[in-house]
Amino acid sequence: MKETLYQLDQNGNTKVWTITVTNNTSFSTVTVESGRLGGNLITNSSDIKEGKNAGKSNETNHYEQAVSEAKSKVEEKLRRVMFEI
């Protein structure tokens, strides 16, 4: 899963924010890159090693949990004036 959002800053520069979820077999990695378009990007990564609600009807594995968390972050950014292209 990969999603990219954009926003204009006060000076008219375009800011970019990209979130990527990678399935690494036994865990998933959520990577966020942000910064000015065409400039240096800041990268933050976190590993999701297990899902949630094991043994319940709404059980998720590590990848499903990582995608769910990534979608939540995208929705939060969209509420804060960023936009998709």
C-alpha positions as CSV (number, residue, x, y, z in Angstrom):
1,M,0.0,0.0,0.0
2,K,1.3,3.4,-0.9
3,E,-0.4,6.8,-0.6
4,T,0.9,10.3,-1.4
5,L,-0.6,13.6,-0.2
6,Y,0.3,17.2,-1.1
7,Q,-0.1,20.6,0.5
8,L,0.9,24.2,-0.3
9,D,2.8,25.9,2.5
10,Q,2.6,29.7,3.4
11,N,5.3,30.5,0.7
12,G,3.6,28.6,-2.1
13,N,5.9,25.6,-1.9
14,T,4.5,22.2,-2.3
15,K,4.9,19.8,0.6
16,V,4.7,16.1,0.0
17,W,3.8,13.3,2.5
18,T,4.0,9.6,1.5
19,I,3.1,6.6,3.5
20,T,4.1,3.1,2.4
21,V,3.3,-0.3,4.0
22,T,5.6,-3.2,3.2
23,N,4.9,-6.8,4.0
24,N,8.2,-8.5,5.2
25,T,6.7,-12.0,5.8
26,S,6.9,-12.0,9.6
27,F,6.3,-8.3,10.2
28,S,5.3,-5.2,8.2
29,T,7.0,-1.8,7.9
30,V,5.2,1.5,7.8
31,T,7.4,4.2,6.2
32,V,6.5,7.9,6.1
33,E,8.4,10.4,4.0
34,S,7.7,14.1,4.2
35,G,9.2,17.3,3.1
36,R,9.3,19.9,0.3
37,L,8.6,18.5,-3.2
38,G,12.0,18.1,-5.0
39,G,13.9,18.7,-1.7
40,N,15.3,16.5,1.0
41,L,12.7,14.2,2.5
42,I,12.6,13.1,6.2
43,T,12.0,9.4,6.6
44,N,10.4,7.6,9.6
45,S,9.8,3.9,9.8
46,S,8.1,1.6,12.3
47,D,7.7,-2.1,12.3
48,I,4.3,-3.8,13.1
49,K,5.2,-7.3,14.4
50,E,1.7,-8.6,15.2
51,G,-1.9,-8.0,14.6
52,K,-4.6,-7.3,17.1
53,N,-7.5,-9.2,18.6
54,A,-6.1,-12.7,18.2
55,G,-8.8,-15.3,18.4
56,K,-11.6,-12.9,17.9
57,S,-13.9,-12.4,14.8
58,N,-12.1,-9.0,14.1
59,E,-8.6,-10.5,14.3
60,T,-5.9,-8.9,12.1
61,N,-2.5,-10.1,11.1
62,H,0.5,-7.7,11.1
63,Y,0.0,-6.6,7.5
64,E,-3.7,-5.8,8.0
65,Q,-2.9,-3.9,11.2
66,A,-0.2,-1.9,9.4
67,V,-2.6,-1.0,6.5
68,S,-5.3,0.0,9.0
69,E,-2.9,2.3,10.9
70,A,-1.6,3.8,7.6
71,K,-5.2,4.5,6.4
72,S,-5.9,6.2,9.8
73,K,-2.9,8.4,9.3
74,V,-4.0,9.3,5.8
75,E,-7.5,10.2,7.0
76,E,-6.0,12.4,9.7
77,K,-3.8,14.2,7.2
78,L,-6.7,14.8,4.8
79,R,-8.7,16.4,7.7
80,R,-5.7,18.8,8.0
81,V,-5.9,20.4,4.5
82,M,-3.6,18.1,2.6
83,F,-5.0,16.7,-0.7
84,E,-4.6,13.8,-3.0
85,I,-3.7,13.9,-6.7
